Amino acid sequence: MAITAAAVKELRDKTGAGMMDCKSALSEADGSVEKAIEFLRKKGIAKAAKKSGRSTNEGSIFTYSHAGNQLAAMVEVNCETDFVANTDDFQTLGHDLAMHIAAAAPLVVNKEDVSADLLEKEKEIYKTQAENEGKPAQVVERIVDGRVEKFYKEAVLLHQPFIKDDKQTVGELITAAIAKLGENISVARFARFALGETTNDASDSQE
């Protein structure tokens, strides 16, 4: 049966699971949200949302340097215990995040980190573009909202498609790691260095 966007949203709201996990669960459950929740609980993914508020005072700093040493990234990834910080899964996650940051060049960790001034500037640009394209006034706002969401996917780390698997976002990748490792995991800050470019860094924790 067809999986509706409303059902996916409801399941995401109730479990905190990623979009692809929710679609998969709903498919397995023939569209039943309650059965999909049970499916996600069995996989451990639904528990990740409950862990997202717990403090993360351990972790590691990961680095990645591209061949030729002209592009590099550094990211601080936090978890709850040094035991998890030393696991292969956590180390792999950290190195994947550093490589992703080097390749995808995010501006900030969360969309809440985007400055109000930058967001307003982007909205004004999108509004002017839509008006110049001759779009009716009643649809300009919807176009602006759509382009803001696209901006988030390009600029915000947790909303970017993961470079190794663009069917999931970086945020969904981290949610899956939380479910697997049983601890809250967050990105505290990152920095990206490209030869001849101004350094970009960001700091804040995952929602």
SULCOR-V564177 format. One record per backbone hydrogen bond with DSSP energy under -1.0 kcal/mol. NH is the residue of the N-H (numbers start at 1). CO is the residue of the C=O. E is the energy in kcal/mol with one decimal. If there is no record, write none. Layout:
BEGIN
nh=NH co=CO e=E
nh=NH co=CO e=E
END
This chain:
BEGIN
nh=8 co=4 e=-1.9
nh=9 co=5 e=-2.5
nh=10 co=6 e=-2.4
nh=11 co=7 e=-2.3
nh=12 co=8 e=-2.5
nh=13 co=9 e=-2.6
nh=14 co=10 e=-1.8
nh=15 co=11 e=-1.9
nh=16 co=12 e=-2.8
nh=22 co=18 e=-2.4
nh=23 co=19 e=-2.5
nh=24 co=20 e=-2.4
nh=25 co=21 e=-2.5
nh=26 co=22 e=-2.5
nh=27 co=23 e=-2.0
nh=28 co=24 e=-2.3
nh=29 co=25 e=-1.8
nh=30 co=27 e=-1.3
nh=31 co=26 e=-3.4
nh=32 co=29 e=-1.8
nh=36 co=32 e=-2.0
nh=37 co=33 e=-2.3
nh=38 co=34 e=-1.8
nh=39 co=35 e=-2.2
nh=40 co=36 e=-2.5
nh=41 co=37 e=-2.5
nh=42 co=38 e=-2.1
nh=43 co=39 e=-1.3
nh=45 co=40 e=-1.4
nh=48 co=45 e=-1.4
nh=51 co=47 e=-1.1
nh=54 co=51 e=-1.6
nh=58 co=79 e=-2.5
nh=60 co=77 e=-2.2
nh=62 co=75 e=-3.0
nh=64 co=73 e=-2.3
nh=66 co=71 e=-3.3
nh=69 co=66 e=-2.4
nh=72 co=193 e=-2.9
nh=73 co=64 e=-2.4
nh=74 co=191 e=-2.8
nh=75 co=62 e=-2.5
nh=76 co=189 e=-2.6
nh=77 co=60 e=-2.5
nh=78 co=186 e=-3.3
nh=79 co=58 e=-1.7
nh=85 co=81 e=-1.8
nh=86 co=82 e=-1.3
nh=87 co=84 e=-1.7
nh=91 co=87 e=-2.2
nh=92 co=88 e=-2.7
nh=93 co=89 e=-2.3
nh=94 co=90 e=-2.6
nh=95 co=91 e=-2.2
nh=96 co=92 e=-2.5
nh=97 co=93 e=-2.5
nh=98 co=94 e=-2.1
nh=99 co=95 e=-2.2
nh=100 co=96 e=-2.5
nh=101 co=97 e=-2.6
nh=102 co=98 e=-2.0
nh=103 co=99 e=-2.0
nh=104 co=100 e=-3.6
nh=105 co=101 e=-1.8
nh=107 co=155 e=-3.4
nh=108 co=155 e=-1.5
nh=113 co=110 e=-1.4
nh=114 co=111 e=-1.3
nh=119 co=115 e=-2.5
nh=120 co=116 e=-2.5
nh=121 co=117 e=-2.1
nh=122 co=118 e=-2.5
nh=123 co=119 e=-2.5
nh=124 co=120 e=-2.3
nh=125 co=121 e=-2.0
nh=126 co=122 e=-2.6
nh=127 co=123 e=-2.5
nh=128 co=124 e=-2.3
nh=129 co=125 e=-2.5
nh=130 co=126 e=-2.4
nh=131 co=127 e=-2.3
nh=132 co=128 e=-2.6
nh=133 co=129 e=-1.4
nh=134 co=131 e=-1.4
nh=135 co=130 e=-2.2
nh=139 co=136 e=-1.7
nh=140 co=136 e=-1.0
nh=143 co=139 e=-2.2
nh=144 co=140 e=-2.7
nh=145 co=141 e=-2.4
nh=146 co=142 e=-2.2
nh=147 co=143 e=-2.2
nh=148 co=144 e=-2.2
nh=149 co=145 e=-2.0
nh=150 co=146 e=-1.7
nh=151 co=147 e=-2.2
nh=152 co=148 e=-2.3
nh=153 co=149 e=-1.9
nh=154 co=150 e=-1.3
nh=155 co=151 e=-2.7
nh=156 co=152 e=-2.6
nh=157 co=108 e=-2.9
nh=158 co=109 e=-2.1
nh=159 co=156 e=-1.3
nh=160 co=156 e=-1.0
nh=160 co=157 e=-1.1
nh=162 co=168 e=-2.8
nh=165 co=162 e=-1.1
nh=168 co=165 e=-1.8
nh=170 co=160 e=-2.1
nh=171 co=158 e=-1.9
nh=173 co=169 e=-2.0
nh=174 co=170 e=-2.2
nh=175 co=171 e=-2.2
nh=176 co=172 e=-2.3
nh=177 co=173 e=-1.6
nh=178 co=174 e=-2.4
nh=179 co=175 e=-2.2
nh=180 co=176 e=-2.1
nh=181 co=177 e=-2.9
nh=182 co=178 e=-2.1
nh=186 co=78 e=-2.1
nh=188 co=76 e=-2.3
nh=190 co=202 e=-2.2
nh=191 co=74 e=-2.8
nh=192 co=200 e=-2.6
nh=193 co=72 e=-3.3
nh=195 co=70 e=-2.8
nh=197 co=194 e=-2.8
nh=200 co=192 e=-1.5
nh=202 co=190 e=-2.4
nh=204 co=188 e=-4.3
END
